[in-house]
Amino acid sequence: MIIFVFLIAHWFLSLFFQTFFLHRYASHKMFTLNPFWEKFFYILTFIFQGSSFLNPRAYAVLHRMHHAYSDTEKDPHSPHYFKNIFIMMYTTGGIFRQFLLRAKEPESQFKGNYPEWPLIDTIGSSTYSRLAFGVLYVIFYVVFATHWWMFLFLPIHFLMGPIQGAIVNWCGHMYGYSNFNNHDHSKNTTPIDVLMLGELFQNNHHMYPNSANFAQRWFEIDPVYYIIKGLHGLGVLKLRKV
């Protein structure tokens, strides 16, 4: 039981900070944070993504490219140009790493206005950090796993961030319905979106890329939007007017 609680908690905490901090804040600046809160959420993103920490700058650049070139040959992760989700993950990972290591410079339109913290960026993206988190996950399983097959869940912990991103990019552009004609293949994938905290309302998001609310119809629910509204009410962040 403890293993399943840990897996579910890690899944949703990692996913929350990917959608809240990396996607809605770093990539789109749907809201503003003062320096204290930006660093606070930066650290939590590092902690809860752990071994699969995604650098905010590289993430933002890649995501902005995705919007600009959605489902074209220049899209870094359109499922319509890859045979399967694993090839897409591998290719996307290679592009991400080029921006992470600054081996490739993004086009000027994709630069700037994203959070950077050299200390956390260096630590979080280092092999030592990823291995350290991996060891902690293994130790947790050694202590609490009651059956050998539970250890099969470990790769999910190791690659949590990229797995969640791949699910969104693959399913969100392959399966579901469309509320809007965005001249791409973006879809709203329900009810799977319950497990993805609003991220699979891709068709809505591509229509209104600066809206913090990914839901548009009465039966669509974006839980992270309500958390953002709550934090706005508390003065932690300031929602951008769209």
C-alpha positions as CSV (number, residue, x, y, z in Angstrom):
1,M,0.0,0.0,0.0
2,I,2.8,2.4,0.9
3,I,4.4,1.9,-2.5
4,F,1.2,2.8,-4.4
5,V,0.7,5.9,-2.2
6,F,4.3,6.9,-3.0
7,L,3.9,6.3,-6.7
8,I,0.6,8.3,-6.9
9,A,2.0,11.1,-4.8
10,H,5.2,11.3,-6.9
11,W,3.2,11.2,-10.1
12,F,0.8,14.1,-9.2
13,L,3.4,16.3,-7.5
14,S,5.8,16.0,-10.4
15,L,3.0,16.6,-12.8
16,F,1.7,19.6,-10.9
17,F,5.0,21.4,-10.9
18,Q,5.5,20.6,-14.6
19,T,2.2,22.1,-15.6
20,F,2.2,24.9,-13.0
21,F,5.9,26.1,-13.0
22,L,7.4,24.8,-16.3
23,H,4.4,25.0,-18.6
24,R,2.1,27.8,-17.4
25,Y,4.8,30.0,-15.8
26,A,8.2,29.4,-17.5
27,S,6.8,28.9,-21.0
28,H,3.7,31.1,-21.1
29,K,4.0,33.5,-18.2
30,M,0.3,33.1,-17.5
31,F,1.0,34.6,-14.1
32,T,3.8,36.5,-12.4
33,L,5.7,35.6,-9.3
34,N,7.9,37.8,-7.2
35,P,11.6,36.6,-6.8
36,F,10.9,34.8,-3.5
37,W,8.0,32.7,-4.8
38,E,9.7,32.0,-8.1
39,K,12.7,30.5,-6.2
40,F,10.3,28.7,-3.9
41,F,8.5,26.9,-6.7
42,Y,11.8,26.4,-8.6
43,I,13.1,24.4,-5.6
44,L,9.9,22.4,-5.3
45,T,10.0,21.6,-9.0
46,F,13.5,20.3,-8.6
47,I,12.6,18.2,-5.5
48,F,9.4,16.6,-6.8
49,Q,10.7,16.0,-10.4
50,G,13.8,14.6,-8.8
51,S,15.8,12.4,-11.1
52,S,13.8,13.6,-14.1
53,F,14.2,17.4,-13.4
54,L,13.5,19.4,-16.5
55,N,15.4,22.6,-16.9
56,P,12.9,25.5,-17.2
57,R,14.8,27.4,-19.9
58,A,15.2,24.4,-22.2
59,Y,11.6,23.4,-21.4
60,A,10.2,26.8,-22.3
61,V,12.2,27.0,-25.5
62,L,11.0,23.6,-26.7
63,H,7.4,24.3,-25.7
64,R,7.4,27.6,-27.5
65,M,8.7,25.9,-30.6
66,H,5.9,23.4,-30.3
67,H,3.3,26.1,-30.4
68,A,4.9,28.0,-33.2
69,Y,5.3,24.9,-35.4
70,S,2.5,22.7,-34.1
71,D,2.3,19.4,-36.0
72,T,4.7,20.5,-38.7
73,E,8.1,19.1,-39.5
74,K,9.6,21.8,-37.2
75,D,7.6,20.7,-34.2
76,P,10.0,19.0,-31.8
77,H,7.4,16.5,-30.6
78,S,4.5,16.0,-33.0
79,P,3.3,12.4,-32.9
80,H,2.5,12.7,-36.6
81,Y,6.2,12.6,-37.5
82,F,7.3,9.6,-35.4
83,K,6.5,5.9,-35.7
84,N,5.9,5.5,-32.0
85,I,6.0,7.3,-28.7
86,F,9.4,6.0,-27.7
87,I,11.1,7.4,-30.9
88,M,9.4,10.7,-30.2
89,M,10.7,10.7,-26.6
90,Y,14.2,9.9,-27.7
91,T,14.2,12.6,-30.4
92,T,12.7,15.2,-28.2
93,G,15.1,14.4,-25.5
94,G,18.0,15.0,-27.9
95,I,16.7,18.4,-28.8
96,F,16.0,19.3,-25.2
97,R,19.6,18.3,-24.3
98,Q,21.0,20.6,-27.0
99,F,19.2,23.5,-25.5
100,L,20.1,22.4,-22.0
101,L,23.8,22.3,-22.8
102,R,23.5,25.4,-25.0
103,A,25.0,23.4,-27.8
104,K,22.3,24.9,-30.0
105,E,20.8,28.4,-29.8
106,P,17.1,28.8,-30.2
107,E,15.6,31.3,-32.6
108,S,15.3,34.8,-31.2
109,Q,11.5,34.6,-30.9
110,F,11.8,31.7,-28.4
111,K,14.4,33.4,-26.2
112,G,14.0,35.2,-22.9
113,N,11.3,35.8,-20.2
114,Y,11.8,32.4,-18.6
115,P,13.2,31.7,-15.1
116,E,16.8,30.8,-14.7
117,W,18.7,29.8,-11.5
118,P,22.2,28.6,-12.4
119,L,22.8,26.8,-9.1
120,I,19.6,24.7,-9.2
121,D,19.9,24.3,-13.0
122,T,23.4,22.9,-12.7
123,I,22.6,20.6,-9.7
124,G,19.2,19.4,-11.0
125,S,20.6,18.5,-14.4
126,S,23.7,16.8,-13.2
127,T,24.3,13.1,-13.4
128,Y,25.1,13.0,-9.7
129,S,21.8,14.5,-8.7
130,R,19.8,12.2,-11.0
131,L,21.7,9.2,-9.6
132,A,21.2,10.4,-6.0
133,F,17.4,10.6,-6.4
134,G,17.4,7.3,-8.2
135,V,19.2,5.7,-5.2
136,L,16.6,7.2,-2.8
137,Y,13.8,5.8,-4.8
138,V,15.4,2.3,-4.8
139,I,16.0,2.5,-1.0
140,F,12.4,3.4,-0.5
141,Y,11.3,0.4,-2.5
142,V,13.7,-1.9,-0.7
143,V,12.3,-0.8,2.7
144,F,8.6,-0.8,1.8
145,A,8.0,-3.0,-1.2
146,T,6.2,-6.3,-0.3
147,H,6.4,-8.0,-3.7
148,W,9.2,-8.2,-6.3
149,W,6.9,-7.0,-9.1
150,M,6.6,-3.6,-7.3
151,F,10.2,-2.8,-8.4
152,L,8.9,-2.7,-12.0
153,F,7.5,0.7,-11.1
154,L,10.9,2.2,-10.5
155,P,11.5,3.3,-14.1
156,I,8.4,5.5,-13.9
157,H,10.1,7.3,-11.0
158,F,13.4,7.6,-12.8
159,L,11.8,9.1,-16.0
160,M,8.7,10.7,-14.5
161,G,8.9,14.1,-16.2
162,P,9.7,12.9,-19.7
163,I,7.0,10.2,-19.4
164,Q,4.3,12.7,-18.5
165,G,5.4,15.1,-21.3
166,A,5.3,12.3,-23.8
167,I,1.8,11.2,-22.8
168,V,0.6,14.8,-23.2
169,N,2.3,15.4,-26.5
170,W,1.3,12.0,-28.0
171,C,-2.3,11.6,-26.8
172,G,-3.0,15.4,-27.0
173,H,-2.3,15.4,-30.7
174,M,-3.7,12.0,-31.6
175,Y,-6.8,11.1,-29.6
176,G,-10.0,13.0,-28.6
177,Y,-12.2,15.7,-29.8
178,S,-11.7,19.3,-31.0
179,N,-13.5,22.4,-29.8
180,F,-11.6,24.7,-32.2
181,N,-10.0,24.5,-35.6
182,N,-6.4,25.4,-34.8
183,H,-5.0,24.2,-38.2
184,D,-3.1,21.4,-36.4
185,H,-4.0,18.0,-34.8
186,S,-4.4,19.2,-31.2
187,K,-7.1,17.3,-29.3
188,N,-8.9,17.3,-26.0
189,T,-8.4,13.9,-24.5
190,T,-11.0,13.0,-21.8
191,P,-11.5,11.3,-19.4
192,I,-7.8,10.5,-19.3
193,D,-7.2,14.2,-18.5
194,V,-8.2,13.5,-14.9
195,L,-4.8,11.8,-14.6
196,M,-3.0,14.7,-16.3
197,L,-4.2,17.7,-14.4
198,G,-5.6,19.6,-17.3
199,E,-2.7,19.1,-19.6
200,L,-4.6,17.0,-22.1
201,F,-6.9,19.8,-23.1
202,Q,-4.5,20.5,-25.9
203,N,-7.0,21.8,-28.4
204,N,-8.3,24.4,-26.0
205,H,-4.7,25.3,-25.0
206,H,-3.6,25.8,-28.6
207,M,-6.5,28.0,-29.2
208,Y,-5.9,30.2,-26.1
209,P,-2.2,29.6,-25.3
210,N,-2.1,32.4,-22.7
211,S,-5.1,31.4,-20.8
212,A,-4.4,29.8,-17.4
213,N,-7.7,27.8,-17.7
214,F,-7.2,24.9,-20.1
215,A,-10.9,24.0,-19.8
216,Q,-13.5,25.6,-22.1
217,R,-16.7,23.6,-21.9
218,W,-19.0,22.9,-19.0
219,F,-17.8,19.3,-18.6
220,E,-14.1,20.1,-18.8
221,I,-12.3,20.6,-15.5
222,D,-8.8,22.0,-15.1
223,P,-8.0,21.5,-11.4
224,V,-4.7,23.4,-11.6
225,Y,-6.5,26.5,-12.7
226,Y,-8.4,26.6,-9.5
227,I,-5.2,26.2,-7.5
228,I,-3.8,29.1,-9.5
229,K,-6.9,31.2,-8.7
230,G,-6.5,30.4,-5.1
231,L,-2.9,31.4,-5.0
232,H,-3.8,34.6,-6.8
233,G,-6.4,35.3,-4.1
234,L,-3.8,34.8,-1.5
235,G,-1.3,37.1,-3.2
236,V,1.2,34.4,-4.0
237,L,1.0,35.1,-7.7
238,K,-0.8,37.5,-10.0
239,L,-2.8,36.1,-12.9
240,R,-2.2,37.7,-16.3
241,K,-5.2,39.3,-17.9
242,V,-6.1,37.7,-21.2
